[in-house]
Amino acid sequence: TYAFHQFVIRATKRDNLVKYLIKNGIDTMIHYPYMLNEVKFFPNGKNLKNSTKLGEKILSLPISEEHTQKEINYVSKKIIQFYQK
């Protein structure tokens, strides 16, 4: 049994990629806009450079059991096209 929850990728130029995908009819989401060490209720909130950098790059793509192979190929193609520019 599959549990479609999130399909998260690490992307350079994430914000520009988001704009490009939206322009091409593909919704995205940033599920984790900050890392846990940045949340104020943790008493030892350390500055973890690597996690902060990762938080600036992660992006969730649409995923569900209802997506067709054609839709998956379309999203993949658009991501490839974005990085080929």
DSSP file (Angstrom, degrees, kcal/mol; ACC not computed):
  #  RESIDUE AA STRUCTURE BP1 BP2  ACC     N-H-->O    O-->H-N    N-H-->O    O-->H-N    TCO  KAPPA ALPHA  PHI   PSI    X-CA   Y-CA   Z-CA
    1    1 A T              0   0    0      0, 0.0     2,-0.3     0, 0.0     0, 0.0   0.000 360.0 360.0 360.0 136.2    0.0    0.0    0.0
    2    2 A Y        -     0   0    0      2,-0.0     2,-0.5    63,-0.0    63,-0.1  -0.752 360.0-157.3 -99.3 146.4    1.3    3.4   -0.9
    3    3 A A        -     0   0    0     -2,-0.3     2,-0.7    61,-0.0    61,-0.0  -0.888  11.0-156.4-121.6  98.5    0.9    6.6    1.2
    4    4 A F        +     0   0    0     -2,-0.5    61,-0.1     1,-0.2     3,-0.1  -0.643  38.7 137.1 -77.6 116.1    1.2    9.6   -1.0
    5    5 A H        -     0   0    0     -2,-0.7     2,-0.3     1,-0.4    -1,-0.2   0.670  63.0 -13.6-124.8 -66.7    2.2   12.4    1.3
    6    6 A Q        -     0   0    0     56,-0.1     2,-0.5     2,-0.1    -1,-0.4  -0.994  39.8-156.4-144.4 147.9    4.9   14.6    0.0
    7    7 A F  E     -A   61   0A   0     54,-0.7    54,-3.2    -2,-0.3     2,-0.4  -0.878  28.4-173.9-123.7  96.4    7.4   14.5   -2.9
    8    8 A V  E     -A   60   0A   0     -2,-0.5     2,-0.3    52,-0.2    52,-0.2  -0.765   6.1-176.7-100.9 133.1   10.2   16.9   -1.8
    9    9 A I  E     -A   59   0A   0     50,-3.0    50,-2.3    -2,-0.4     2,-0.6  -0.869  26.8-125.9-120.9 158.9   13.1   17.8   -3.9
   10   10 A R  E     -A   58   0A   0     -2,-0.3     2,-0.4    48,-0.2    48,-0.2  -0.933  38.2-178.5-102.2 123.4   16.2   20.0   -3.3
   11   11 A A    >   -     0   0    0     46,-2.6     3,-0.7    -2,-0.6     2,-0.2  -0.977  26.1-140.7-132.6 128.2   16.4   22.7   -5.9
   12   12 A T  T 3  S+     0   0    0     -2,-0.4     5,-0.1     1,-0.2    45,-0.0  -0.541  97.6  23.1 -74.5 154.0   18.8   25.4   -6.7
   13   13 A K  T 3> S+     0   0    0     -2,-0.2     4,-2.4     3,-0.1     3,-0.3   0.876  82.9 167.1  55.6  39.4   17.1   28.6   -7.7
   14   14 A R  H <>  +     0   0    0     -3,-0.7     4,-2.8     1,-0.2     5,-0.2   0.884  66.1  51.1 -54.2 -47.7   14.0   27.3   -5.9
   15   15 A D  H  > S+     0   0    0      1,-0.2     4,-1.9     2,-0.2    -1,-0.2   0.886 112.5  46.3 -64.0 -37.9   12.0   30.5   -5.9
   16   16 A N  H  > S+     0   0    0     -3,-0.3     4,-2.3     2,-0.2    -1,-0.2   0.877 111.4  52.8 -68.6 -37.0   12.5   31.0   -9.6
   17   17 A L  H  X S+     0   0    0     -4,-2.4     4,-2.8     2,-0.2     5,-0.2   0.915 106.7  52.9 -62.6 -42.7   11.6   27.4  -10.2
   18   18 A V  H  X S+     0   0    0     -4,-2.8     4,-2.6     1,-0.2     5,-0.2   0.934 110.1  47.5 -57.7 -47.7    8.4   27.9   -8.2
   19   19 A K  H  X S+     0   0    0     -4,-1.9     4,-2.3     1,-0.2    -1,-0.2   0.907 112.6  49.5 -60.9 -42.2    7.4   30.8  -10.4
   20   20 A Y  H  X S+     0   0    0     -4,-2.3     4,-1.0     2,-0.2    -2,-0.2   0.913 112.2  47.1 -63.8 -44.2    8.2   28.9  -13.5
   21   21 A L  H  <>S+     0   0    0     -4,-2.8     5,-2.8     2,-0.2     3,-0.5   0.914 111.9  49.7 -66.9 -42.0    6.2   25.9  -12.5
   22   22 A I  H ><5S+     0   0    0     -4,-2.6     3,-2.1     1,-0.2    -1,-0.2   0.922 107.4  55.1 -61.0 -42.9    3.2   28.0  -11.4
   23   23 A K  H 3<5S+     0   0    0     -4,-2.3    -1,-0.2     1,-0.3    -2,-0.2   0.784 108.9  49.6 -59.4 -27.1    3.3   29.8  -14.8
   24   24 A N  T 3<5S-     0   0    0     -4,-1.0    -1,-0.3    -3,-0.5    -2,-0.2   0.116 126.7 -98.8-101.2  19.7    3.1   26.4  -16.4
   25   25 A G  T < 5S+     0   0    0     -3,-2.1     2,-0.6     1,-0.2    -3,-0.2   0.720  81.6 130.3  77.8  22.6    0.1   25.3  -14.3
   26   26 A I      < -     0   0    0     -5,-2.8     2,-0.2    -8,-0.1    -1,-0.2  -0.939  46.6-146.9-115.3 116.2    2.0   23.2  -11.7
   27   27 A D        +     0   0    0     -2,-0.6     2,-0.3    -3,-0.1    -9,-0.0  -0.544  20.5 179.4 -78.0 144.3    1.3   23.9   -8.0
   28   28 A T        -     0   0    0     -2,-0.2     2,-0.3    33,-0.1    33,-0.2  -0.834  10.3-155.2-133.3 174.4    4.1   23.5   -5.5
   29   29 A M  B     -B   60   0A   0     31,-1.8    31,-3.2    -2,-0.3     2,-0.7  -0.994  17.3-142.0-151.9 147.4    4.4   24.0   -1.8
   30   30 A I        +     0   0    0     -2,-0.3    29,-0.1    29,-0.2   -22,-0.0  -0.886  23.6 177.0-109.4  98.2    7.1   24.7    0.7
   31   31 A H  S    S+     0   0    0     -2,-0.7    -1,-0.1     1,-0.3     3,-0.1   0.792  75.4  39.8 -73.2 -28.3    6.2   22.5    3.6
   32   32 A Y        +     0   0    0      1,-0.1    -1,-0.3    -3,-0.1    26,-0.2  -0.724  60.6 166.9-124.8  81.1    9.2   23.5    5.7
   33   33 A P  S    S+     0   0    0      0, 0.0     2,-0.3     0, 0.0    -1,-0.1   0.640  74.7  23.1 -71.9 -12.5    9.9   27.2    5.4
   34   34 A Y  S    S-     0   0    0     -3,-0.1     2,-0.2    22,-0.0    18,-0.1  -0.969  84.3-111.5-146.8 160.1   12.3   27.1    8.4
   35   35 A M    >   -     0   0    0     -2,-0.3     3,-1.9     1,-0.1     4,-0.4  -0.556  32.3-110.0 -92.7 158.6   14.3   24.4   10.1
   36   36 A L  G >  S+     0   0    0      1,-0.3     3,-1.7    -2,-0.2     6,-0.2   0.846 116.0  61.3 -58.9 -36.0   13.6   23.1   13.6
   37   37 A N  G 3  S+     0   0    0      1,-0.3    -1,-0.3     8,-0.1     5,-0.0   0.678  99.8  58.1 -66.8 -13.5   16.7   24.8   15.1
   38   38 A E  G <  S+     0   0    0     -3,-1.9     2,-0.4     7,-0.1    -1,-0.3   0.542  80.3 104.1 -90.5  -8.3   15.2   28.1   14.0
   39   39 A V  S X  S-     0   0    0     -3,-1.7     3,-1.5    -4,-0.4     6,-0.0  -0.616  71.2-138.1 -78.5 131.2   12.0   27.7   16.0
   40   40 A K  T 3  S+     0   0    0     -2,-0.4     5,-0.2     1,-0.3    -1,-0.1   0.705  93.2  69.2 -66.8 -23.1   12.1   29.8   19.2
   41   41 A F  T 3  S+     0   0    0      3,-0.1    -1,-0.3     2,-0.0     3,-0.1   0.569  76.9  92.4 -78.9  -4.0   10.7   27.3   21.6
   42   42 A F  S X  S-     0   0    0     -3,-1.5     3,-0.9    -6,-0.2     0, 0.0  -0.803  72.9-147.4 -84.0 121.7   13.8   25.1   21.3
   43   43 A P  T 3  S+     0   0    0      0, 0.0     2,-0.2     0, 0.0    -1,-0.1   0.808  92.2  47.0 -64.4 -31.5   16.0   26.3   24.2
   44   44 A N  T 3  S+     0   0    0     -3,-0.1     2,-1.1     2,-0.0    -3,-0.1  -0.305  74.7 176.2-105.5  48.9   19.3   25.6   22.5
   45   45 A G    <   -     0   0    0     -3,-0.9     2,-0.2    -2,-0.2    -8,-0.1  -0.350  14.2-171.8 -59.4  94.7   18.5   27.3   19.1
   46   46 A K        -     0   0    0     -2,-1.1     2,-1.1     1,-0.0    -2,-0.0  -0.566  30.6-113.6 -90.8 153.4   21.8   26.9   17.4
   47   47 A N        -     0   0    0     -2,-0.2     2,-0.9    -9,-0.0    -1,-0.0  -0.758  36.0-175.5 -85.3 100.0   22.7   28.4   14.1
   48   48 A L     >  -     0   0    0     -2,-1.1     4,-2.2     1,-0.2     5,-0.2  -0.836   7.5-167.6-102.2  99.4   23.1   25.3   11.9
   49   49 A K  H  > S+     0   0    0     -2,-0.9     4,-2.5     1,-0.2     5,-0.2   0.872  82.4  51.6 -57.5 -43.3   24.3   26.7    8.6
   50   50 A N  H  > S+     0   0    0      1,-0.2     4,-2.2     2,-0.2    -1,-0.2   0.903 111.0  46.5 -65.5 -40.9   23.7   23.4    6.6
   51   51 A S  H  > S+     0   0    0      2,-0.2     4,-2.5     1,-0.2    -1,-0.2   0.890 112.0  51.6 -69.4 -36.0   20.1   23.0    7.7
   52   52 A T  H  X S+     0   0    0     -4,-2.2     4,-1.0     2,-0.2    -2,-0.2   0.928 110.4  48.5 -63.6 -44.1   19.4   26.7    7.0
   53   53 A K  H  < S+     0   0    0     -4,-2.5     3,-0.5     1,-0.2     4,-0.3   0.895 111.7  50.2 -61.7 -40.1   20.9   26.3    3.5
   54   54 A L  H >X S+     0   0    0     -4,-2.2     3,-2.0     1,-0.2     4,-1.4   0.907 104.5  57.8 -64.8 -40.9   18.8   23.2    3.0
   55   55 A G  H 3< S+     0   0    0     -4,-2.5    -1,-0.2     1,-0.3    -2,-0.2   0.762 102.3  55.6 -60.9 -25.0   15.6   25.0    4.1
   56   56 A E  T 3< S+     0   0    0     -4,-1.0    -1,-0.3    -3,-0.5   -42,-0.2   0.534 113.3  41.3 -82.9  -6.6   16.2   27.5    1.4
   57   57 A K  T <4 S+     0   0    0     -3,-2.0   -46,-2.6    -4,-0.3    -2,-0.2   0.601  84.5 104.4-116.8 -15.9   16.2   24.8   -1.3
   58   58 A I  E  <  +A   10   0A   0     -4,-1.4     2,-0.3   -48,-0.2   -48,-0.2  -0.472  40.5 174.4 -81.3 143.5   13.5   22.3   -0.5
   59   59 A L  E     -A    9   0A   0    -50,-2.3   -50,-3.0    -2,-0.2     2,-0.5  -0.995  24.4-135.8-147.4 133.3   10.3   22.2   -2.5
   60   60 A S  E     -AB   8  29A   0    -31,-3.2   -31,-1.8    -2,-0.3   -52,-0.2  -0.810  18.8-156.3 -95.5 129.5    7.3   19.9   -2.5
   61   61 A L  E     -A    7   0A   0    -54,-3.2   -54,-0.7    -2,-0.5   -33,-0.1  -0.630  34.8 -84.2 -96.6 159.5    5.9   18.8   -5.8
   62   62 A P        +     0   0    0      0, 0.0     2,-0.3     0, 0.0    -1,-0.1  -0.386  54.8 170.1 -64.5 138.6    2.4   17.6   -6.4
   63   63 A I        +     0   0    0    -58,-0.2     2,-0.3    -2,-0.1   -56,-0.0  -0.967   9.5 130.8-151.6 134.9    1.9   13.9   -5.6
   64   64 A S    >   -     0   0    0     -2,-0.3     3,-1.3   -58,-0.0   -59,-0.1  -0.955  63.0-102.4-168.8 166.0   -1.2   11.7   -5.3
   65   65 A E  T 3  S+     0   0    0     -2,-0.3    -1,-0.0     1,-0.2   -62,-0.0   0.619 115.9  65.5 -69.8 -11.1   -2.5    8.4   -6.5
   66   66 A E  T 3  S+     0   0    0      2,-0.1    -1,-0.2     0, 0.0     2,-0.2   0.562  74.0 107.0 -90.4  -9.3   -4.7   10.3   -8.9
   67   67 A H    <   -     0   0    0     -3,-1.3     2,-0.1     1,-0.1    -3,-0.0  -0.511  64.3-137.5 -72.3 135.6   -1.8   11.7  -11.0
   68   68 A T     >  -     0   0    0     -2,-0.2     4,-2.2     1,-0.1     5,-0.2  -0.443  22.3-110.5 -86.2 164.2   -1.4   10.1  -14.4
   69   69 A Q  H  > S+     0   0    0      1,-0.2     4,-2.5     2,-0.2     5,-0.2   0.866 120.6  57.4 -60.1 -36.1    1.9    9.2  -16.0
   70   70 A K  H  > S+     0   0    0      2,-0.2     4,-2.0     1,-0.2    -1,-0.2   0.908 107.0  46.9 -61.7 -43.0    1.3   12.0  -18.5
   71   71 A E  H  > S+     0   0    0      2,-0.2     4,-2.3     1,-0.2    -2,-0.2   0.905 111.6  50.5 -66.2 -41.9    1.0   14.5  -15.7
   72   72 A I  H  X S+     0   0    0     -4,-2.2     4,-2.3     1,-0.2    -2,-0.2   0.915 111.0  49.0 -62.2 -43.4    4.2   13.2  -14.0
   73   73 A N  H  X S+     0   0    0     -4,-2.5     4,-2.7     1,-0.2    -1,-0.2   0.877 108.9  54.0 -63.7 -37.7    6.1   13.4  -17.2
   74   74 A Y  H  X S+     0   0    0     -4,-2.0     4,-2.3     2,-0.2    -2,-0.2   0.934 109.7  46.2 -62.4 -47.4    4.8   17.0  -17.8
   75   75 A V  H  X S+     0   0    0     -4,-2.3     4,-2.0     1,-0.2    -2,-0.2   0.934 114.4  48.3 -61.4 -46.6    6.1   18.1  -14.4
   76   76 A S  H  X S+     0   0    0     -4,-2.3     4,-2.3     1,-0.2    -2,-0.2   0.916 111.1  50.5 -59.8 -44.6    9.4   16.4  -14.9
   77   77 A K  H  X S+     0   0    0     -4,-2.7     4,-2.7     1,-0.2    -1,-0.2   0.899 109.3  50.7 -61.4 -42.6    9.8   17.9  -18.4
   78   78 A K  H  X S+     0   0    0     -4,-2.3     4,-2.1     2,-0.2    -1,-0.2   0.872 109.4  50.5 -66.8 -36.7    9.1   21.4  -17.1
   79   79 A I  H  X S+     0   0    0     -4,-2.0     4,-1.8     2,-0.2    -1,-0.2   0.926 111.9  47.9 -65.7 -43.8   11.7   21.0  -14.3
   80   80 A I  H  X S+     0   0    0     -4,-2.3     4,-1.3     1,-0.2    -2,-0.2   0.926 111.1  50.9 -61.4 -45.0   14.3   19.9  -16.9
   81   81 A Q  H  X S+     0   0    0     -4,-2.7     4,-0.8     1,-0.2     3,-0.3   0.891 106.5  55.3 -60.8 -40.1   13.4   22.7  -19.2
   82   82 A F  H >< S+     0   0    0     -4,-2.1     3,-0.7     1,-0.2    -1,-0.2   0.922 111.1  43.4 -59.0 -44.9   13.8   25.2  -16.4
   83   83 A Y  H 3< S+     0   0    0     -4,-1.8    -1,-0.2     1,-0.2    -2,-0.2   0.655 106.4  61.3 -80.0 -14.2   17.3   24.1  -15.6
   84   84 A Q  H 3<        0   0    0     -4,-1.3    -1,-0.2    -3,-0.3    -2,-0.2   0.644 360.0 360.0 -82.2 -14.0   18.3   23.9  -19.3
   85   85 A K    <<        0   0    0     -4,-0.8    -1,-0.2    -3,-0.7    -2,-0.1   0.477 360.0 360.0 -74.3 360.0   17.7   27.7  -19.7
